[in-house]
Amino acid sequence: MRPYSNPYLPLLMPELRAELNRLSEALNQVVVGQSQLVQQLLVAMLAGGHVILEGVPGTGKTLLVKVMAQLIQAEFRRVQLTPDVLPADITGTNILDLNSRSFTLKKGPVFTEVLLADEINRTPPKTQAALLEAMAEQQVTLDGESLPLPELFWAIATQNPLEFEGTYPLPEAQLDRFLFKLTVEYPDRQHEKQMLLNSQKGFQSRRLDIAQIEPVANVKLVLQARQKVKSVQVAEPIVDYLLALVQRSRQHPDLTLGASPRCAVAWLQTSQAAAWLAGRDYVTPDDVKAVAPPLLRHRLILKPESLLDGIQIETLITNLLNQVPVPR
């Protein structure tokens, strides 16, 4: 089922899409063995949503974000979150200049285009909440003054799934602010061998300045691509299908919490981004299914008895997708 297409849309999209495909290829050359992760990260970027990267130490989470920022020539800042980090360390503060006897604004690292919040679950809730306004409203309020963030502003947080001592799990309200939760797995044997060969040839993740990574896009191009994604057609049967999945999640017997209205809107936007990257100007049921796992895995909450029965959230998402009939 293909809806009426805007006749001008296909003429405007191929060049932009080719640039984004080159971005994907360049990322896969540096961060090997994570092609699906790279694709999902691109979808999140085009949909304008923030991301949680979850994986054990040493799987390339920080490297992936740094390389992404370098490839699109975006301003990048990293914050290492620890229990003693204060909200002002994130947002900034007004400092008294004794010479001029006036206050000067010292902006925090949140005033950037790509922000990496490393180990977000190791900082207290008050500091975690300092990111909420920035993520939701794309602005920061300091001393009653609202300061806008860059147009691109994209927050990517990392966390370690194994260590729980001394951590502060993100509350549901803040988790829902993140568009995707992406899991970073170990690479397979072939790709890990390629990593070793790259290291033998002199590649150092700590020295990206000498890695000869050439930009393949820019921030302006990414913002243009976001506008094209919004023009991707979504037929009414597809909207009804997505809505049926959302409502089914709220009625699922194994779930305490289903998908929120914010999640439904995000599901639609990410489906459009996935369709655009695939070279189409219309959304299919497969696009809706493809973005479901990273979109839902941090939003759906299992009942305690379901957890005791050993039900996994990934399995439940698969079953949910199988329970709702696909429109023809």
C-alpha positions as CSV (number, residue, x, y, z in Angstrom):
1,M,0.0,0.0,0.0
2,R,1.6,3.2,-1.2
3,P,-0.1,6.6,-0.6
4,Y,0.1,9.5,-3.0
5,S,3.6,10.8,-3.1
6,N,4.8,14.4,-3.3
7,P,6.2,14.6,-6.8
8,Y,9.0,17.0,-5.7
9,L,10.1,15.0,-2.7
10,P,12.1,12.3,-4.5
11,L,13.9,14.9,-6.5
12,L,15.1,16.6,-3.3
13,M,16.1,13.5,-1.3
14,P,18.7,11.3,-3.2
15,E,21.7,13.6,-2.8
16,L,21.1,14.1,0.9
17,R,20.5,10.4,1.4
18,A,23.7,9.6,-0.4
19,E,25.6,11.8,2.0
20,L,24.0,10.0,5.0
21,N,24.9,6.7,3.5
22,R,28.5,7.8,3.2
23,L,28.3,8.8,6.8
24,S,27.1,5.3,7.7
25,E,30.0,3.7,5.7
26,A,32.6,5.9,7.3
27,L,31.3,5.0,10.8
28,N,31.4,1.3,10.0
29,Q,35.0,1.6,8.9
30,V,36.1,3.0,12.3
31,V,33.7,1.3,14.6
32,V,33.7,-2.2,13.1
33,G,31.1,-4.9,13.8
34,Q,28.3,-2.5,14.8
35,S,26.5,-1.9,11.5
36,Q,23.0,-2.3,13.0
37,L,23.9,0.0,15.9
38,V,25.2,2.6,13.4
39,Q,22.0,2.4,11.4
40,Q,19.8,2.9,14.5
41,L,21.9,5.8,15.6
42,L,21.4,7.5,12.3
43,V,17.7,7.0,12.5
44,A,17.7,8.6,16.0
45,M,19.8,11.5,14.7
46,L,17.4,12.1,11.7
47,A,14.4,11.9,14.0
48,G,16.0,14.5,16.3
49,G,15.9,12.2,19.4
50,H,18.3,11.6,22.2
51,V,19.9,8.2,22.8
52,I,21.0,5.9,25.6
53,L,23.9,3.6,24.7
54,E,24.1,0.6,27.0
55,G,27.0,-1.8,26.9
56,V,29.9,-3.2,29.0
57,P,33.2,-1.2,29.1
58,G,35.4,-1.3,26.1
59,T,32.8,-1.9,23.4
60,G,33.3,1.5,21.7
61,K,30.4,3.6,22.9
62,T,32.5,6.8,23.4
63,L,34.4,6.2,20.2
64,L,31.2,5.8,18.2
65,V,29.9,9.2,19.4
66,K,33.2,11.0,19.0
67,V,33.6,9.7,15.4
68,M,30.0,10.6,14.6
69,A,30.5,14.2,15.7
70,Q,33.7,14.5,13.8
71,L,32.2,13.1,10.6
72,I,29.4,15.7,10.6
73,Q,31.7,18.5,11.8
74,A,29.6,19.1,14.9
75,E,30.8,20.7,18.1
76,F,31.4,17.9,20.6
77,R,31.6,17.9,24.4
78,R,31.9,15.0,26.9
79,V,30.8,15.0,30.5
80,Q,32.1,12.3,32.8
81,L,29.3,11.9,35.3
82,T,30.2,11.0,38.8
83,P,28.4,11.2,42.2
84,D,29.9,14.7,42.9
85,V,28.9,16.3,39.6
86,L,26.4,19.2,40.3
87,P,23.7,20.6,38.0
88,A,25.7,23.8,37.5
89,D,28.6,21.6,36.2
90,I,26.2,20.6,33.3
91,T,24.3,23.8,32.6
92,G,26.7,26.5,33.7
93,T,26.4,29.4,36.1
94,N,26.7,33.2,36.5
95,I,30.1,34.2,37.9
96,L,30.8,37.6,39.6
97,D,33.6,39.6,37.8
98,L,35.2,41.6,40.6
99,N,36.8,44.0,38.1
100,S,33.5,45.0,36.3
101,R,31.3,44.2,39.4
102,S,28.9,42.4,37.1
103,F,27.9,38.8,36.5
104,T,29.3,36.9,33.5
105,L,27.6,33.8,32.2
106,K,29.9,30.8,32.1
107,K,28.1,28.2,29.9
108,G,28.3,24.5,30.8
109,P,29.0,21.7,28.4
110,V,25.3,21.3,27.6
111,F,25.7,24.3,25.2
112,T,27.0,22.2,22.4
113,E,25.7,20.3,19.3
114,V,26.6,16.7,20.4
115,L,26.8,16.0,24.1
116,L,28.1,12.8,25.5
117,A,26.9,12.2,29.0
118,D,29.2,9.3,30.1
119,E,27.7,6.9,32.7
120,I,24.6,8.9,33.3
121,N,23.4,6.4,36.0
122,R,26.4,7.3,38.3
123,T,25.3,10.8,38.9
124,P,22.5,11.8,41.5
125,P,18.9,12.5,40.4
126,K,19.3,16.2,40.8
127,T,22.1,16.3,38.2
128,Q,20.2,13.9,35.9
129,A,17.2,16.2,36.1
130,A,19.4,19.1,34.9
131,L,19.4,17.5,31.5
132,L,15.6,17.1,31.3
133,E,14.8,20.7,30.3
134,A,17.7,20.7,27.8
135,M,16.5,17.5,26.2
136,A,12.8,18.3,26.2
137,E,12.7,22.1,25.5
138,Q,16.1,22.5,23.8
139,Q,16.9,25.4,26.3
140,V,18.4,25.9,29.7
141,T,17.1,28.3,32.4
142,L,19.8,30.0,34.5
143,D,18.7,32.6,37.1
144,G,15.3,32.9,35.5
145,E,16.7,33.5,32.0
146,S,15.9,30.9,29.2
147,L,18.9,30.3,27.0
148,P,18.5,28.4,23.7
149,L,20.7,25.5,22.8
150,P,22.2,24.9,19.3
151,E,19.6,23.8,16.7
152,L,21.2,20.4,16.3
153,F,21.5,19.7,20.1
154,W,21.8,15.9,20.5
155,A,22.4,14.2,23.8
156,I,23.8,10.7,24.0
157,A,24.1,9.0,27.4
158,T,26.0,5.9,28.2
159,Q,25.6,3.4,31.0
160,N,27.1,0.1,32.1
161,P,24.5,-2.7,32.5
162,L,26.6,-4.8,34.9
163,E,27.5,-2.5,37.8
164,F,24.6,-1.4,40.1
165,E,26.4,-0.5,43.3
166,G,26.6,3.3,43.7
167,T,24.3,4.0,40.8
168,Y,21.1,6.0,40.4
169,P,18.8,4.3,37.9
170,L,17.0,6.8,35.7
171,P,13.3,7.2,36.6
172,E,10.6,6.4,34.0
173,A,9.9,10.1,33.3
174,Q,13.5,10.7,32.3
175,L,13.8,7.4,30.4
176,D,10.8,8.4,28.3
177,R,12.7,11.5,27.2
178,F,15.2,9.3,25.4
179,L,14.1,8.3,21.9
180,F,16.2,5.1,21.7
181,K,18.0,2.8,24.0
182,L,20.7,1.0,22.0
183,T,22.5,-2.0,23.2
184,V,26.2,-2.2,22.3
185,E,27.1,-5.9,21.9
186,Y,30.5,-7.6,21.5
187,P,31.6,-7.8,17.8
188,D,31.8,-11.2,16.2
189,R,35.1,-12.9,15.7
190,Q,35.7,-11.6,12.2
191,H,35.1,-8.0,13.1
192,E,37.1,-8.3,16.3
193,K,40.0,-9.6,14.3
194,Q,39.7,-6.6,12.0
195,M,39.9,-4.3,15.1
196,L,43.1,-6.0,16.1
197,L,44.5,-5.5,12.6
198,N,43.5,-1.9,12.6
199,S,45.3,-1.4,15.9
200,Q,48.4,-3.1,14.5
201,K,48.4,-0.7,11.6
202,G,48.5,2.2,14.1
203,F,44.8,3.2,14.7
204,Q,44.4,4.6,18.2
205,S,40.9,5.5,19.5
206,R,42.5,8.0,21.9
207,R,44.1,9.9,19.0
208,L,41.4,10.6,16.5
209,D,43.3,13.7,15.4
210,I,45.9,11.5,13.7
211,A,43.5,8.9,12.4
212,Q,42.9,10.9,9.2
213,I,39.1,10.8,9.6
214,E,37.7,13.0,6.9
215,P,34.3,14.6,7.5
216,V,31.6,13.4,5.0
217,A,28.8,15.7,6.0
218,N,28.0,18.8,8.1
219,V,25.4,20.0,10.6
220,K,23.5,22.0,8.0
221,L,23.1,18.8,5.9
222,V,21.8,16.9,8.9
223,L,19.3,19.6,9.7
224,Q,18.1,19.6,6.0
225,A,17.7,15.8,6.2
226,R,15.6,16.1,9.3
227,Q,13.2,18.4,7.3
228,K,13.0,15.9,4.5
229,V,12.2,13.1,7.0
230,K,9.2,15.0,8.2
231,S,7.8,15.0,4.7
232,V,7.7,11.2,4.4
233,Q,4.1,10.0,3.8
234,V,2.3,7.9,6.4
235,A,-0.9,6.4,5.2
236,E,-3.9,6.2,7.6
237,P,-3.8,2.3,7.8
238,I,-0.2,2.6,8.9
239,V,-1.1,5.1,11.6
240,D,-3.9,2.8,12.7
241,Y,-1.5,-0.1,12.8
242,L,1.0,1.9,15.0
243,L,-1.8,3.0,17.3
244,A,-3.0,-0.6,17.7
245,L,0.5,-1.6,18.8
246,V,0.7,1.2,21.3
247,Q,-2.7,0.4,22.8
248,R,-1.9,-3.3,22.9
249,S,1.2,-2.6,24.9
250,R,-1.0,-0.8,27.5
251,Q,-3.3,-3.8,27.8
252,H,-0.6,-6.5,27.8
253,P,-1.0,-8.8,30.8
254,D,2.8,-9.0,31.4
255,L,3.3,-5.2,31.5
256,T,2.9,-2.7,34.3
257,L,3.6,0.2,32.0
258,G,3.0,0.4,28.2
259,A,3.9,2.9,25.5
260,S,3.1,6.6,26.3
261,P,1.6,9.1,23.9
262,R,5.1,10.6,23.6
263,C,6.3,7.2,22.6
264,A,3.6,6.9,19.9
265,V,4.7,10.2,18.4
266,A,8.3,9.1,18.5
267,W,7.4,5.8,16.9
268,L,5.8,7.6,14.0
269,Q,8.8,9.9,13.6
270,T,11.4,7.2,13.7
271,S,9.4,5.1,11.2
272,Q,9.6,8.0,8.8
273,A,13.4,8.3,9.4
274,A,13.8,4.6,8.7
275,A,11.8,4.8,5.5
276,W,13.8,7.8,4.3
277,L,17.1,6.1,4.9
278,A,15.8,3.0,3.0
279,G,15.1,5.3,0.0
280,R,11.3,5.6,0.2
281,D,9.0,8.5,0.6
282,Y,6.4,6.5,2.4
283,V,6.3,4.3,5.6
284,T,5.6,0.6,5.5
285,P,4.7,-1.8,8.4
286,D,8.3,-3.1,8.2
287,D,9.6,0.4,9.1
288,V,7.3,0.4,12.1
289,K,8.6,-3.0,13.2
290,A,12.2,-2.2,12.6
291,V,12.4,0.7,15.1
292,A,10.2,-1.0,17.8
293,P,13.0,-2.7,19.9
294,P,15.2,0.4,20.5
295,L,12.1,2.5,21.0
296,L,10.3,0.3,23.5
297,R,13.0,-1.6,25.5
298,H,13.4,1.2,28.0
299,R,9.8,2.3,28.1
300,L,7.9,-0.9,28.7
301,I,8.0,-2.2,32.4
302,L,7.4,-5.8,33.2
303,K,5.3,-6.9,36.1
304,P,7.3,-8.4,39.0
305,E,5.7,-11.8,38.4
306,S,6.6,-11.7,34.8
307,L,10.2,-11.0,35.7
308,L,10.1,-14.0,38.1
309,D,8.8,-16.1,35.2
310,G,11.9,-15.2,33.2
311,I,10.2,-13.1,30.5
312,Q,12.6,-10.9,28.6
313,I,11.6,-7.5,27.3
314,E,13.1,-8.2,23.9
315,T,10.9,-11.4,23.6
316,L,7.9,-9.5,24.8
317,I,8.4,-6.8,22.1
318,T,8.6,-9.5,19.4
319,N,5.4,-11.2,20.7
320,L,3.7,-7.8,20.7
321,L,4.6,-7.2,17.1
322,N,3.3,-10.7,16.2
323,Q,0.0,-10.2,18.0
324,V,-1.2,-7.2,16.0
325,P,-2.3,-7.9,12.4
326,V,-0.2,-6.1,9.7
327,P,-2.3,-3.9,7.3
328,R,-2.2,-5.0,3.6
